[in-house]
Amino acid sequence: MSIPLLEYKPASQNQRVAGYEVPGEDTPRIYRLEDCTGSNDLQELVWAAYRQVFSEHVILKSSRQTFLESQLSNRSITVRDFIRGLAKSEVYRRLVLETNSNYRVVDLSLKRLLGRASYGQPEQIAWSIKIATLGLEGFVDALIETEEYQTNFGDNTVPYQRRRFKDRPFNLVNPRYATYWRDKLENDRYKWGDVRNFLEMAQSIKTTPVQPVRVQLSGISIPDMTRDRKPGSVPVSVSTTAGFPLR
């Protein structure tokens, strides 16, 4: 039995009203399948979907989903199904799911699939339970089938950032992974901000003490370099019979 989505309250009502932004260079371009009159238009829509879901601005050949592209070009699937397929792909699993905590996966997925940031921790907790119980594919289906997705994007529109009051577009500022994955890679050791780990590292360093070397100074003459020395005078000589250590 599937656990129903926990209730949460939006942090703001702005997401539920029509936007009033003045169109400008930051206004996102909307890609619709019905606007594609040729192969070039369709290819631009495909790249827009890749940028939105994968957040990759130079799409690698290994990241392309050629089977999904072929189905979309033949109109066998809708843009909505194409987005669903990208979010369920191994590329999305590798770039997003495996390198982040469930809370961050929720926040990134809401930005890329619903075009908005999460309302806060309550919503992240609610959707993270879906990830834990349904896995990535069930979580993606739950987002794609929401009324919010259908209302804003329907079947033939590529998701886009619906609000941009500040900062740059989501996909330009999100790193591939956060400190969670960095710490996991380091196995929670040697984080420089942690004094305890730094002390442990310092104590583990093996050092070899430097042995002093005795230098014999007997028989060395030190010339008199003063300018007021009289011509023909004998330079001062320093003679010692005992050496002293120098480092």
VOVO-902268 format. One record per residue (C-alpha): x, y, z. Coordinates in pm, whole numbers, padded with zeros to 5 digits, always signed. Layout:
! VOVO-902268
XYZ/...
This chain:
! VOVO-902268
+00000+00000+00000/+00143+00334-00107/+00181+00603+00158/-00016+00917+00060/+00174+01241+00018/+00205+01428+00347/+00027+01760+00370/+00239+02075+00361/+00168+02444+00336/+00322+02664+00065/+00567+02922+00196/+00402+03182-00030/+00086+03217-00238/+00286+03369-00525/+00312+03030-00694/-00068+03015-00727/-00128+03348-00898/-00054+03466-01247/+00286+03620-01300/+00333+03992-01358/+00698+03998-01467/+00794+04244-01739/+00926+04050-02041/+01300+04086-02087/+01619+03895-02157/+01556+03675-01853/+01214+03569-01975/+01236+03195-02047/+01167+03079-02399/+00878+02832-02414/+00916+02527-02638/+00594+02360-02756/+00560+02060-02982/+00280+02220-03181/+00518+02504-03274/+00765+02265-03437/+00717+02289-03812/+01040+02119-03912/+01327+01900-03794/+01531+02201-03676/+01250+02322-03450/+01209+01974-03308/+01584+01948-03245/+01578+02276-03053/+01294+02144-02840/+01492+01827-02766/+01799+02026-02660/+01582+02249-02441/+01448+01937-02268/+01802+01808-02211/+01912+02140-02064/+01608+02155-01838/+01625+01801-01702/+01996+01717-01710/+02120+02074-01653/+02390+02003-01908/+02468+02289-02145/+02700+02082-02358/+02515+01756-02407/+02753+01463-02415/+02697+01188-02667/+02672+00940-02381/+02390+01143-02223/+02163+01141-02527/+01855+00921-02520/+01829+00839-02889/+01538+00597-02849/+01326+00863-02679/+01430+01118-02942/+01319+00884-03219/+00982+00825-03055/+00928+01199-03008/+01021+01280-03368/+00769+01019-03487/+00508+01165-03251/+00482+00826-03080/+00517+00996-02742/+00438+01341-02609/+00683+01593-02468/+00550+01499-02127/+00653+01137-02182/+00990+01253-02318/+01053+01450-01999/+00940+01151-01795/+01186+00927-01980/+01476+01168-01926/+01404+01191-01553/+01394+00810-01526/+01713+00757-01723/+02042+00631-01586/+02195+00969-01663/+01952+01146-01429/+02005+00876-01168/+02381+00923-01189/+02383+01303-01199/+02110+01376-00945/+01990+01081-00739/+02320+00911-00656/+02509+01231-00575/+02262+01402-00341/+02052+01347-00034/+01681+01281-00086/+01593+01634+00026/+01817+01786-00241/+01688+01540-00502/+01338+01669-00428/+01446+02033-00460/+01631+01973-00788/+01349+01765-00933/+01088+02027-00848/+01299+02290-01020/+01357+02081-01331/+01020+01910-01366/+00776+02162-01214/+00975+02480-01281/+00983+02605-00922/+01183+02564-00604/+01044+02367-00311/+00819+02544-00062/+01059+02450+00215/+01158+02158+00430/+00800+02029+00487/+00754+01973+00114/+01100+01819+00083/+01019+01575+00362/+00685+01484+00204/+00832+01407-00139/+01144+01238+00003/+00913+00976+00155/+00792+00907-00199/+01150+00849-00309/+01208+00612-00018/+00891+00411-00082/+00851+00426-00461/+01206+00473-00582/+01315+00720-00851/+01069+00604-01117/+00768+00618-00884/+00875+00961-00761/+00908+01093-01117/+00567+00953-01212/+00411+01118-00906/+00554+01458-01006/+00466+01428-01373/+00109+01324-01293/+00042+01614-01056/-00224+01867-01141/+00041+02138-01115/+00244+01987-01401/-00064+01936-01618/-00189+02288-01557/+00140+02461-01637/+00294+02245-01908/+00035+01998-02033/+00143+01726-02273/+00346+01921-02527/+00544+02194-02344/+00897+02160-02210/+00908+02264-01841/+01071+02600-01773/+01139+02822-01475/+00805+02981-01397/+00930+03248-01156/+01251+03443-01186/+01235+03738-00949/+01601+03710-00852/+01917+03515-00932/+01984+03340-01258/+01800+03042-01408/+01799+02728-01195/+02009+02529-01437/+02284+02791-01445/+02346+02807-01072/+02294+02450-00950/+02614+02254-00902/+02609+01887-00991/+02638+01791-00625/+02648+01963-00288/+02861+01923+00024/+02669+01605+00104/+02832+01416-00183/+03172+01578-00130/+03174+01462+00231/+03061+01117+00124/+03347+01092-00123/+03591+01191+00149/+03436+00934+00380/+03367+01208+00633/+03739+01249+00696/+03976+01543+00670/+03718+01817+00633/+03935+02123+00690/+03673+02305+00890/+03669+02027+01151/+03940+02087+01414/+03917+01729+01536/+03984+01586+01191/+04265+01834+01134/+04430+01733+01462/+04398+01367+01367/+04562+01435+01033/+04844+01637+01192/+04918+01363+01444/+04931+01100+01171/+05218+01278+00991/+05553+01113+01063/+05848+01349+01098/+06222+01280+01125/+06414+01504+01371/+06704+01695+01216/+07040+01592+01366/+07276+01884+01442/+07604+01894+01248/+07923+02019+01414/+08128+02261+01208/+08501+02298+01292/+08614+02663+01281/+08981+02626+01385/+09232+02795+01155/+08982+03021+00980/+09095+03379+00924/+08840+03659+00916/+08968+03961+00721/+08914+04310+00851/+08663+04468+00614/+08637+04808+00785/+08696+05108+00561/+08915+05295+00810/+09175+05016+00830/+09526+05153+00781/+09714+05039+00472/+09953+04753+00542/+09790+04649+00868/+09759+04279+00940/+09407+04133+00917/+09258+04006+01238/+09267+03627+01278/+09026+03425+01485/+09143+03091+01608/+08933+02840+01795/+08994+02488+01911/+08636+02388+01976/+08353+02360+01731/+07992+02448+01791/+07678+02301+01637/+07502+02472+01352/+07164+02382+01212/
